Amino acid sequence: MGNDQTTGPFAPLVVITRNAMGVKEFNQFRGKAISLHSQVIKEFCKSVGAGSKTAQGLIRVAKKNGGTLGFLA
């Protein structure tokens, strides 16, 4: 589920948390968090009248930013 982006200000925290929780449990937790974040983005787009293409674009931007910040380490 992670990527090769092991830099970024949050990458060390992500690695420490993954090691403490265990890979399987951490990936389940991260999957739930990503799913909730995607739902928030979709609901926001729905509330402002933006289409599903806009929502998908915002989700792609969120994933890219998460990698840059190290959340996907």
C-alpha positions as CSV (number, residue, x, y, z in Angstrom):
1,M,0.0,0.0,0.0
2,G,2.9,2.3,0.6
3,N,5.2,3.8,-2.0
4,D,8.9,4.5,-2.5
5,Q,8.6,8.0,-1.1
6,T,10.4,7.6,2.2
7,T,11.2,11.3,2.6
8,G,9.0,14.1,3.8
9,P,8.4,15.5,7.2
10,F,6.0,12.7,8.3
11,A,7.8,9.7,6.9
12,P,9.8,8.9,10.1
13,L,6.6,9.0,12.2
14,V,4.9,6.7,9.7
15,V,7.7,4.2,9.7
16,I,7.9,4.2,13.6
17,T,4.1,3.7,13.8
18,R,4.1,0.9,11.2
19,N,6.9,-0.9,13.1
20,A,5.1,-0.5,16.4
21,M,1.7,-1.6,15.2
22,G,2.8,-4.3,12.8
23,V,2.5,-4.0,9.0
24,K,-0.9,-5.8,8.6
25,E,-2.6,-3.7,11.3
26,F,-1.0,-0.5,10.1
27,N,-2.1,-1.1,6.5
28,Q,-5.7,-1.8,7.7
29,F,-5.6,1.4,9.7
30,R,-4.2,3.4,6.9
31,G,-6.7,2.0,4.4
32,K,-9.6,3.1,6.7
33,A,-8.1,6.5,7.1
34,I,-7.7,6.9,3.3
35,S,-11.2,5.7,2.7
36,L,-12.6,8.2,5.3
37,H,-10.6,11.0,3.7
38,S,-11.9,10.1,0.2
39,Q,-15.5,10.1,1.6
40,V,-15.0,13.6,3.1
41,I,-13.7,14.9,-0.3
42,K,-16.7,13.4,-2.1
43,E,-19.2,14.8,0.4
44,F,-17.5,18.2,0.2
45,C,-17.7,18.2,-3.6
46,K,-21.4,17.1,-3.4
47,S,-22.1,20.0,-1.0
48,V,-20.6,22.6,-3.3
49,G,-22.1,21.2,-6.4
50,A,-18.9,19.9,-7.9
51,G,-19.0,16.8,-10.2
52,S,-17.5,13.4,-9.6
53,K,-14.6,14.2,-12.0
54,T,-13.6,17.1,-9.7
55,A,-13.8,14.8,-6.7
56,Q,-11.6,12.2,-8.3
57,G,-9.1,14.9,-9.3
58,L,-9.0,16.1,-5.7
59,I,-8.5,12.6,-4.4
60,R,-5.5,12.2,-6.8
61,V,-4.1,15.5,-5.6
62,A,-4.5,14.3,-2.0
63,K,-2.7,11.1,-2.8
64,K,0.2,12.9,-4.4
65,N,0.4,15.3,-1.5
66,G,0.3,12.4,1.0
67,G,3.3,10.9,-0.8
68,T,5.2,14.2,-0.8
69,L,4.6,14.7,2.9
70,G,5.6,11.2,3.7
71,F,2.3,9.8,4.8
72,L,2.6,7.0,2.3
73,A,6.0,5.9,3.4
